[in-house]
């Protein structure tokens, strides 16, 4: 005896169970139109759908309406804790507006990034948020614009603005880091810079130089890292320490670079902050748990993500006018990695 296969409940079955017209049931089960149905009726329809095990076919609905309600998000490194709060901010705003996110980890290879974006576009995303963009004419962004897909940049921007962006005030962030070190009595301050093909690397280096020159200090102690990783920070940080042996403080362009510098200091028998004070940038999760806890420039990552999602919704709805660049203010969080110094290995006398 064969068992009769269970059929998937239909929208009509839900409508019949709730005692409403099929079109009313359709509106109540669509997040974009549920507000058009009276609350008590919508609740009755949704309860009937749950009871029957009905699941709305979003893909089929997208084919009918030409709206997938999907947004693609491209990030360069999912292992970097900086991106978690950005993604949380994006998804929270998208969910409230009936959209879901397809998140792709692209790495730093441009060919890979283009392939990933092509796949997202092929899945009929209605918009894209890129955290991968390079400083100059980024080919990934060009691909998105050529495909006429609404696109917003987050965390990084371009020298020539071709798309809306949400970024932190990188110039001011590095300025307050340097001013903090100067206020502690440091005069020989180095900068562990980020990659110079990224806006964060370029602008934070510019901020370092401007802050040092404004204070009448030598801004030549700079070493650029090849990537925003601990490993790259250890390599560039070690070279910085070897080349500029009298540094008493370093402002790093990124927390991972700062943590790499911790290792370079230990390898040379130096301690932080007794010999060299260190400031990071981003205030990513867990930097308060390292030893010593890292002083860092806090960036409002979740707020940036939420604002990027709102900008994209404006783009997709046609409500946006022109290219908008929104800048969030940074904040210095002081912890144990910085202290008052007079010279390496010698504490300044107490006042």
PyMOL commands that set and color helices and strands:
alter all, ss='L'
color gray80, all
select helices_A, chain A and resi 11-18+22-28+34-36+39-52+58-65+82-96+110-122+139-146+170-183+199-214+230-243+255-267+301-317
alter helices_A, ss='H'
color red, helices_A
select strands_A, chain A and resi 70-75+100-105+127-130+150-154+164-168+189-193+222-224+249-252+277-282+295-298+325-328+331-333+341-343+346-347
alter strands_A, ss='S'
color yellow, strands_A
deselect
rebuild
show_as cartoon
